[in-house]
């Protein structure tokens, strides 16, 4: 029971390897924009979601001021068109961020 979440995530990562279409969409567009201009908005969004939307905790984890984190999260959402107020979109965003991190890992 203690490793069920991790095992499920590993299975989803394997699914992403065989179904690359799961990696397309708003997160992929954000990552492409990051590559073009050197921004790190993908990392910002990942830290924010990992902090469950707790801006102060996300800022602390990222080592930036909370206002800087707010600005970066807002910029990531504006640039990508992601709407984290829609539960399904928030879930897909988090999963895609993890799938991309796995796919990009050496």
C-alpha positions, 0 to 999 in steps of 0.5 A: 500500500505504501508504494501504490502511488509510486507504482501507478506513476511508474506505470503512467510513465511507461504509458507515456513512452509508448504513447507520445501523443500524451505529451502534446498540448499546453505543457509541451507548448510551455516547454518549447517556449522555455527552450526558445527564451531560456525561461524556466516556467516549467520548473516553476509550475512543477514546484508550485503544483508540488507545493499544492498551490501553497505559494509561500512553500513553493517560493521557499522551495524555489529559493525566491521571494513569494512575489517572484513566485507569483509572477512566474506562476502567472507568466507560466499560466498566461504563456501556456493557457493552462487553467489550474482552476479546472480540476481535470486540466490541473491533473493532466498538467501535473501528469504531463510535467512528470511525463516530460521530466521522465522523457527528458531524463538521460 
